[in-house]
């Protein structure tokens, strides 16, 4: 089981994210190093949002609670969905 975290961003995310981007990326790298986050990235047009693949719901919820993008109003909505992987790791 994997847990997909979807982020929706404010329309001007590209103009507003710079002060928070290093801390956001450091947080994601830390979760990846701890094997809690498998994959993460923005869509081709970051205004469309981002997707994260976590190993547990708790990890996804912890990430949300610590993410500077959320704390500083860049994320307008988020949702966590369970994903049953049938093929692949």
Secondary structure in CASP SS format (residue, H / E / C, confidence):
PFRMAT SS
TARGET T0000
AUTHOR 0000-0000-0000
METHOD secondary structure of the structure
MODEL  1
X C 1.00
X E 1.00
X E 1.00
X E 1.00
X E 1.00
X E 1.00
X E 1.00
X E 1.00
X E 1.00
X C 1.00
X C 1.00
X C 1.00
X H 1.00
X H 1.00
X H 1.00
X H 1.00
X C 1.00
X H 1.00
X H 1.00
X H 1.00
X H 1.00
X H 1.00
X H 1.00
X H 1.00
X H 1.00
X H 1.00
X H 1.00
X H 1.00
X H 1.00
X H 1.00
X H 1.00
X H 1.00
X H 1.00
X C 1.00
X C 1.00
X C 1.00
X E 1.00
X E 1.00
X E 1.00
X E 1.00
X E 1.00
X E 1.00
X C 1.00
X C 1.00
X C 1.00
X H 1.00
X H 1.00
X H 1.00
X C 1.00
X E 1.00
X E 1.00
X E 1.00
X E 1.00
X E 1.00
X C 1.00
X C 1.00
X H 1.00
X H 1.00
X H 1.00
X H 1.00
X H 1.00
X H 1.00
X H 1.00
X H 1.00
X H 1.00
X H 1.00
X C 1.00
X H 1.00
X H 1.00
X H 1.00
X H 1.00
X C 1.00
X C 1.00
X C 1.00
X E 1.00
X E 1.00
X E 1.00
X E 1.00
X E 1.00
X E 1.00
X E 1.00
X E 1.00
X E 1.00
X C 1.00
X C 1.00
X C 1.00
X C 1.00
X C 1.00
X C 1.00
END
